[in-house]
Amino acid sequence: MAKTAEIFVCQSCGAAHGKWSGRCSACGEWNSISEEAAREAPPKGLESTGRGRTRGRVLDFRKLNQHGEMEGPRTVSGLGEFDRVCGGGLVPGSAILIGGDPGIGKSTILLQVVARLAQQGVACAYISGEEAPAQVRMRARRLGLEGAPLDLAAATSVRDIVATMDSPDSPKVVVIDSIQTMYVDSIESAPGTVSQVRTSAQELIRAAKRKEICLLLVGHVTKDGQIAGPRVLEHMVDCVLYFEGERGHQFRILRAVKNRYGPTDEIGVFEMSDAGLMEVSNPSALFLANRGEAGDISGSAVFAGLEGSRPVLVEIQALVAPSPPGNPRRTVVGWDGNRLAMVLAVLDARCGLGMAGHDVYLNVAGGLRINEPAADLAVAAALVSSLMEVPVPQEAVLFGEISLSGEVRPVAQAELRMKEAAKLGFTRALAPPARKQRKSPLAISEISRLPELVELFATHGVKAV
């Protein structure tokens, strides 16, 4: 009897190895290699067609303008923030992958979405591979959605799910919770492995596009915050959403990192409550709600940011304290630590500030994570304000990118940022010079180089300008 061939596959990156080792040579991850049964190899070449096989057919090409539109009418769920992140609603035949930390609210938001769609008359199915139907019903009762005409089942076999999707009365929206629990019976490996996750997703997506079903997949994440399983999973789907948030905050951020039917980096803001996830239509007012009299305290600056197409105002807090001899501490929450190191180096080299001998703590209030470099000027202002104990005026917002030479460079959508600030009562903006004349509802103080900002704090304070 022939021995079954075995291979060793990294569960982090999907690389195949001839033998087991403690560390993957492709991605460097430790203890991620497991043994799997090797699949039958395909024919060596296209020329060796064999019995019963035919040569490939010539593709039927048509001009670009002769093809019809693939995107059909969107299905609006009624949960405005979710529809915004998806690009305006759910597209028939699309596959959406939602990832996030355990307990962040992935299952809750999907249950709210499909329950609202079912109440509108859309045929929806919620397939759980982790919970029993009774457990899902308990959550629906807590959310006040137990009366929704939503089809509910507990299954992990991809063959059964695909057969249901191919049936004449198939649902229009299907939720799979989660893709790591699904398995294909033709693959000899445990659910959650690279082969099972890749093949299960491929079969489900193929069935969804064939029947024009909107497929919503829940994905687990690793300790680094990435979707668990092969990276190709994110390439197979049409939209990748990440659910972000700190456990100490009630805010949840739904961020689109890939979207074939809408803008990327779009965010939706929710507030976790006893009744589920509540929409936050004005996140800027929410993030600044507890600011209080922070304008009279040094180390606080308001950044006029942009998340996708939405302007968002957040408070950046900094604390600079003398450090004992040794290595000073650098603690960052909600921003890139490497970016902070660069700003500190520019303040040292170009502005003559002795930041190297101080502990630096930086925090973005509200649990929001900022990724754009336009926050450099606001971070620098908060750091200088804390170091010199001179507060930034409460009526001012800041934005601008800092280069290694100390120049403050313009950023995109400056008018949109200032318009949002004016809605919330701000009257002044510290911003880089504009390339062309602009109209702004705020009084603009242009800062072309970082030493100019430091001089404002060192001489008369920012209020005197």
C-alpha positions in Angstrom: 0.0 0.0 0.0 1.5 3.3 -1.0 2.3 5.7 1.7 0.4 9.0 1.7 2.6 11.9 1.0 2.8 14.6 3.7 4.0 18.2 3.5 4.6 20.8 6.2 2.7 24.1 5.7 3.1 27.3 7.6 -0.2 28.4 9.1 0.8 32.0 9.0 2.0 32.6 5.4 1.1 29.3 3.7 4.7 28.4 2.7 5.3 24.6 2.1 8.4 22.9 3.6 9.8 19.4 3.0 10.3 18.8 6.7 9.2 20.2 10.0 11.1 23.0 11.7 10.4 25.3 14.6 10.6 28.5 12.5 9.2 29.3 9.1 12.0 30.4 6.7 9.6 32.4 4.6 7.9 34.7 7.2 10.0 34.0 10.3 7.0 33.0 12.5 7.8 30.5 15.3 5.8 27.3 15.9 3.5 27.9 12.9 4.3 24.8 10.8 2.0 21.8 10.9 1.8 18.6 8.9 -0.8 18.3 6.2 -1.7 15.7 3.5 -0.3 16.5 0.1 -2.9 17.0 -2.6 -2.6 15.2 -5.9 -0.3 17.1 -8.2 -1.7 18.4 -11.5 -0.3 17.3 -14.9 3.2 18.3 -15.6 2.3 20.3 -18.7 -0.5 21.3 -21.0 0.8 19.2 -23.8 0.3 16.0 -21.9 -3.5 16.1 -22.2 -4.1 12.4 -21.6 -7.3 10.5 -22.3 -10.5 12.4 -21.9 -8.8 15.8 -21.8 -9.0 18.4 -24.6 -6.8 21.3 -25.4 -7.8 24.7 -24.1 -10.3 26.8 -26.1 -9.5 30.2 -27.5 -10.9 32.9 -25.3 -13.8 34.9 -26.7 -12.6 38.5 -26.4 -14.8 41.5 -26.7 -14.0 45.2 -26.6 -14.2 47.0 -23.2 -17.2 49.1 -24.2 -19.1 46.0 -25.3 -19.2 44.5 -21.8 -22.1 45.2 -19.5 -21.8 46.6 -16.0 -21.1 44.0 -13.4 -22.2 46.0 -10.4 -25.9 45.7 -9.8 -28.2 47.8 -7.6 -26.9 48.0 -4.0 -28.9 46.7 -1.1 -29.0 49.3 1.7 -29.1 47.7 5.1 -30.3 50.8 7.0 -27.2 50.8 9.2 -25.7 54.0 7.8 -22.2 53.7 9.1 -21.9 50.1 7.7 -23.3 51.1 4.3 -20.9 54.0 4.2 -17.9 51.8 4.7 -19.1 49.3 2.1 -19.4 52.1 -0.5 -23.1 52.8 -0.2 -24.6 49.3 0.4 -24.1 45.6 -0.4 -23.4 44.7 -4.0 -25.0 41.4 -5.2 -22.3 38.8 -5.9 -19.7 40.5 -3.7 -17.6 38.9 -0.9 -16.9 40.9 2.2 -14.4 39.8 4.8 -14.6 41.3 8.4 -11.8 40.8 10.8 -11.2 42.0 14.4 -10.1 41.0 17.8 -12.1 38.6 19.8 -15.2 40.2 21.5 -14.8 43.4 19.5 -18.3 43.1 18.0 -18.0 41.3 14.6 -20.9 38.9 15.1 -23.0 41.6 16.7 -22.8 44.0 13.8 -23.4 41.3 11.2 -26.4 40.1 13.1 -27.8 43.6 13.2 -27.2 44.1 9.5 -28.8 40.9 8.3 -31.7 41.3 10.8 -32.5 44.7 9.4 -32.3 43.4 5.8 -34.6 40.5 6.7 -37.1 43.0 8.2 -37.0 44.8 4.8 -38.0 41.6 3.0 -34.5 40.5 1.8 -33.9 36.8 2.2 -30.9 36.5 4.6 -29.2 33.5 6.2 -26.9 33.5 9.2 -24.7 30.3 9.3 -22.7 29.9 12.5 -19.8 27.5 12.9 -18.9 28.5 16.4 -22.2 29.0 18.2 -25.4 27.0 18.5 -28.6 28.6 17.1 -29.9 29.0 20.7 -26.8 31.2 21.5 -27.4 33.4 18.4 -31.0 33.7 19.4 -30.0 34.9 22.9 -27.9 37.6 21.3 -30.7 38.6 19.0 -33.0 38.9 22.0 -30.6 41.2 23.8 -30.4 43.3 20.7 -34.1 43.4 20.3 -34.0 41.6 16.9 -35.6 38.2 17.8 -38.7 39.0 15.7 -36.7 39.4 12.5 -37.5 36.7 9.8 -33.9 35.6 9.6 -32.9 32.1 8.6 -30.5 30.7 11.1 -28.4 27.5 11.0 -25.3 25.9 12.5 -23.0 24.3 9.9 -19.4 23.8 9.1 -19.5 21.7 5.9 -18.8 23.8 2.8 -20.5 21.2 0.6 -23.8 21.6 2.5 -23.6 25.4 2.4 -22.8 25.5 -1.3 -25.7 23.2 -2.0 -28.0 25.6 0.0 -26.7 28.5 -2.0 -27.4 26.7 -5.3 -30.9 25.8 -4.4 -33.8 27.6 -6.2 -34.9 29.4 -3.0 -31.4 30.5 -2.0 -31.0 33.6 0.2 -29.7 36.9 -1.2 -27.3 37.6 1.8 -25.3 34.9 3.6 -23.2 35.3 6.7 -20.5 32.8 7.5 -19.3 33.0 11.1 -16.4 32.2 10.8 -14.4 31.1 7.8 -11.8 29.4 10.0 -14.4 26.9 11.2 -15.4 25.8 7.7 -14.0 22.6 6.1 -14.0 20.9 2.7 -14.3 17.1 3.1 -12.0 16.4 0.1 -9.0 17.9 2.0 -7.3 15.9 4.7 -6.5 18.6 7.2 -8.1 20.2 10.2 -10.4 23.2 9.9 -8.6 26.5 10.2 -5.4 25.3 8.4 -4.2 27.2 5.4 -5.5 24.6 2.9 -8.9 24.5 4.4 -9.4 28.2 4.8 -8.2 28.9 1.2 -10.3 26.2 -0.4 -13.4 26.9 1.7 -13.3 30.6 0.8 -12.7 29.8 -2.8 -15.7 27.5 -3.0 -18.0 29.8 -1.1 -17.0 32.9 -3.2 -17.4 30.9 -6.4 -21.0 29.9 -5.4 -21.8 33.5 -4.3 -20.8 35.0 -7.6 -22.5 32.3 -9.6 -25.8 33.0 -7.8 -25.3 36.8 -7.2 -25.4 36.3 -3.4 -23.7 38.8 -1.1 -21.4 36.8 1.1 -20.2 38.2 4.5 -17.3 36.3 6.0 -16.0 36.6 9.6 -12.3 36.2 9.9 -10.2 35.6 13.1 -7.1 37.7 13.5 -3.6 36.8 14.8 -1.8 38.4 17.7 -0.4 41.0 15.2 -3.9 42.0 14.2 -3.9 40.4 10.7 -6.5 38.1 9.3 -5.6 34.5 10.3 -4.9 32.1 7.5 -3.3 32.6 4.1 -2.8 36.1 2.8 -4.4 35.1 -0.4 -7.7 35.2 1.4 -7.7 39.0 1.4 -7.0 39.0 -2.4 -9.9 36.7 -3.1 -12.6 38.8 -1.5 -14.0 42.1 -2.9 -13.9 44.0 0.4 -11.8 43.7 3.6 -13.1 45.4 6.7 -11.3 45.6 10.0 -13.1 46.2 13.3 -10.9 48.3 15.6 -11.3 49.6 19.1 -9.8 49.5 22.6 -11.5 47.5 25.3 -11.4 50.4 27.7 -13.4 52.6 25.2 -17.0 52.2 24.1 -16.1 53.3 20.5 -15.6 50.9 17.7 -14.1 51.8 14.3 -15.0 49.8 11.2 -12.3 50.5 8.6 -12.2 49.5 4.9 -8.7 48.5 3.9 -9.8 47.1 0.5 -13.0 47.8 -1.4 -13.6 47.1 -5.1 -16.9 48.9 -5.0 -16.0 52.0 -3.0 -13.3 54.1 -1.4 -10.6 52.5 0.8 -9.7 53.8 4.3 -13.3 54.8 4.8 -14.4 54.5 8.4 -17.6 53.9 10.3 -17.9 54.9 13.9 -20.1 52.9 16.4 -20.7 53.1 20.1 -21.0 49.8 22.0 -24.0 49.7 24.3 -26.3 47.2 26.0 -28.6 47.3 22.9 -25.7 46.6 20.5 -23.7 48.8 18.3 -25.1 52.3 17.9 -24.2 54.5 15.0 -22.2 57.7 15.6 -23.1 60.2 12.8 -20.8 62.9 14.1 -17.6 61.3 15.3 -15.7 64.5 15.7 -18.1 65.8 18.3 -17.9 62.5 20.1 -14.1 62.3 20.2 -13.9 65.9 21.5 -16.9 65.5 23.9 -14.7 64.9 27.0 -12.1 67.5 26.1 -13.5 70.0 28.6 -10.9 72.6 29.5 -8.0 70.8 27.9 -7.2 74.0 26.0 -5.8 75.4 29.2 -3.6 72.4 29.9 -0.3 72.0 28.1 0.3 69.0 25.9 -3.1 68.9 24.2 -3.7 69.7 20.5 -6.7 69.1 18.2 -5.8 67.4 14.8 -8.0 67.9 11.8 -7.7 64.5 10.2 -9.2 62.8 7.2 -10.4 59.2 7.2 -11.3 58.1 3.7 -13.7 60.8 2.6 -14.7 61.9 6.1 -13.0 64.6 8.1 -12.5 63.7 11.7 -11.3 65.9 14.6 -9.4 64.1 17.4 -7.4 65.3 20.4 -3.7 64.4 20.6 -2.3 64.3 24.1 1.4 64.4 24.9 3.4 64.3 28.1 7.1 65.1 28.1 8.8 64.4 31.5 12.5 64.4 32.6 14.0 61.0 32.3 16.4 59.3 34.8 19.8 58.4 33.4 19.5 55.6 30.9 17.2 55.0 27.9 14.2 57.3 27.9 10.8 55.8 27.4 8.7 56.3 24.3 5.1 55.1 24.7 2.6 55.6 21.8 -1.1 54.8 21.7 -3.0 55.3 18.5 -0.1 56.5 16.3 3.0 55.1 14.6 5.9 54.8 16.9 8.4 55.2 14.1 6.7 58.4 13.0 7.0 59.8 16.6 10.7 58.9 16.6 11.2 60.9 13.4 9.3 64.0 14.8 11.4 63.9 18.0 14.6 63.7 15.9 13.6 66.7 13.8 12.7 68.7 17.0 16.2 67.8 18.3 18.2 68.4 15.1 16.4 71.4 13.5 14.9 73.1 16.6 17.5 72.6 19.2 15.1 71.0 21.8 16.6 68.5 24.2 14.0 65.7 23.7 16.6 62.9 24.0 16.7 63.2 27.8 13.0 63.1 28.4 10.3 60.4 28.6 7.7 60.9 25.9 4.1 59.6 26.2 1.7 60.1 23.2 -2.0 59.2 23.1 -4.8 59.7 20.6 -7.9 60.2 22.7 -11.0 58.1 22.0 -9.3 54.9 20.9 -8.9 56.0 17.2 -5.8 55.0 15.4 -4.3 57.7 13.0 -2.3 56.5 10.0 -1.9 59.7 7.9 1.3 61.8 8.1 -0.8 65.0 8.2 -0.8 64.6 12.0 2.9 65.5 12.3 2.3 69.2 13.0 -0.4 68.4 15.7 1.9 65.9 17.4 4.9 68.3 17.3 2.7 71.1 18.8 1.5 68.8 21.6 5.1 67.8 22.4 6.4 71.3 22.4 3.4 72.5 24.4 4.1 69.9 27.1 7.9 70.6 27.1 7.5 74.3 27.5 4.3 74.1 29.5 2.5 76.6 27.2 -1.0 75.4 26.2 -2.3 75.3 22.6 -5.3 77.6 22.3 -8.6 75.7 22.6 -10.0 77.3 19.5 -7.2 76.1 17.1 -6.8 73.0 15.0 -3.6 71.8 13.4 -2.5 69.7 10.4 0.6 69.4 8.3 3.3 66.9 7.3 6.9 67.5 8.6 9.9 66.6 6.5 13.3 65.7 7.8 14.6 69.2 6.9 12.0 70.7 9.3 9.7 72.0 6.5 5.9 71.8 7.0 4.4 70.4 3.8 0.8 70.8 2.6 -1.7 67.9 2.9 -4.7 66.9 0.9 -8.2 68.3 1.4 -7.2 71.2 3.6 -10.5 73.0 2.9 -12.6 70.0 4.0 -10.7 69.7 7.2 -11.1 73.4 8.1 -14.8 73.3 7.2 -15.4 70.4 9.6 -13.5 72.4 12.3 -15.7 75.4 11.8 -18.8 73.3 12.3 -17.6 72.4 15.8 -16.8 76.0 16.8 -13.1 76.3 16.0 -12.0 79.7 14.7 -8.3 79.2 13.9 -6.0 76.8 12.1 -2.3 76.3 12.2 -1.5 74.9 8.8 1.2 74.8 6.1 1.3 77.4 3.3 -1.1 76.6 0.5 0.1 76.2 -3.1 -2.9 78.2 -4.3 -5.3 80.7 -2.8 -7.9 79.0 -0.7 -11.1 80.0 1.0 -11.4 79.1 4.6 -14.0 79.8 7.3 -11.0 79.9 9.8 -8.3 82.4 10.5 -5.1 80.6 9.1 -1.7 81.0 10.7 0.7 79.6 8.1 3.8 77.7 9.4 6.3 76.8 6.7 9.1 75.5 9.0 9.0 73.7 12.3 11.2 76.3 14.1 8.5 78.8 13.5 6.1 76.7 15.6 8.7 76.4 18.4 9.2 80.1 18.4 5.5 80.7 18.9 5.7 78.8 22.2 9.1 80.1 23.2 8.4 83.8 22.9 4.8 84.9 23.5 2.8 81.7 23.2 0.6 80.7 20.4 -2.2 83.1 21.4 -0.1 86.2 20.7 0.2 85.4 16.9 
